[in-house]
Amino acid sequence: MITTHVSTIEAKEKLSELLNRVVTQQERFVLTRRDKEIAVLISFEDFKLLQKIQNKTDLENATEALREARKEGSLTLEEFKTELGQTK
């Protein structure tokens, strides 16, 4: 897979062409503004894959947090507020 850096000005001028390359050649584009990377243009398949990875990571983190809460115990909301010094 090819990744190409493109300025936002060039991307605006060639958006249709860039989209065609993303769809047909699975090319990826990093959009830049003043030589700073600000966004990416990727295929919808790549986007769905990123979402799946993020969802899996979120689930793993939530499972670990739950496991830790069961092991270490947890606080009620009122206990948590008191601990933070935010009681009424």
C-alpha positions in Angstrom: 0.0 0.0 0.0 1.3 3.4 -1.0 1.0 6.4 1.3 1.4 9.8 -0.3 1.6 13.2 1.3 -0.5 15.9 -0.3 -1.1 19.5 0.6 -4.7 20.5 1.4 -4.6 22.9 -1.6 -3.6 20.1 -4.0 -6.2 17.7 -2.4 -8.9 20.3 -3.0 -7.9 20.6 -6.6 -7.6 16.9 -7.2 -10.1 15.4 -4.8 -11.9 13.3 -7.4 -8.6 11.8 -8.6 -7.4 11.1 -5.1 -10.7 9.4 -4.2 -10.4 7.2 -7.3 -6.9 6.2 -6.3 -8.0 5.4 -2.8 -10.9 3.2 -4.0 -9.2 1.5 -7.0 -5.5 1.3 -5.8 -6.0 1.3 -2.0 -3.7 4.3 -1.9 -3.6 6.4 1.3 -3.1 10.1 1.5 -1.8 12.2 4.4 -3.1 15.7 4.0 -0.8 18.5 5.1 -1.1 22.2 5.8 2.0 24.2 6.0 4.0 21.0 6.1 2.1 19.7 9.1 0.2 16.4 8.9 -3.5 17.1 9.7 -5.7 14.4 8.3 -5.7 11.2 6.2 -7.7 10.0 3.3 -8.2 6.2 3.4 -10.6 3.7 2.0 -13.8 2.8 3.8 -12.4 -0.8 4.3 -9.4 0.7 6.1 -11.7 2.8 8.2 -13.8 -0.2 9.2 -10.7 -2.1 10.2 -9.5 0.8 12.3 -13.0 0.9 14.0 -12.8 -2.9 14.7 -9.3 -2.5 16.2 -10.5 0.4 18.4 -13.6 -1.5 19.5 -11.5 -4.5 20.5 -9.0 -2.3 22.4 -11.9 -0.5 24.2 -13.4 -3.9 25.1 -10.1 -5.2 26.4 -9.6 -2.0 28.5 -13.1 -2.2 29.9 -12.7 -5.9 30.8 -9.4 -5.1 32.5 -11.0 -2.2 34.5 -13.9 -4.5 35.6 -11.4 -7.2 36.6 -9.4 -4.6 38.6 -12.6 -3.2 40.2 -13.7 -6.7 41.3 -10.2 -7.4 42.7 -9.5 -4.0 44.4 -13.1 -3.0 45.1 -14.9 0.1 43.9 -16.3 3.3 45.3 -19.9 4.6 45.2 -20.4 7.9 43.5 -20.8 9.6 46.8 -17.5 8.1 48.1 -15.8 9.2 45.0 -17.1 12.7 45.3 -15.9 12.8 48.9 -12.5 11.5 47.9 -12.3 14.3 45.4 -13.5 16.9 47.9 -16.6 17.6 46.0 -19.2 17.0 48.7 -22.2 19.2 49.1 
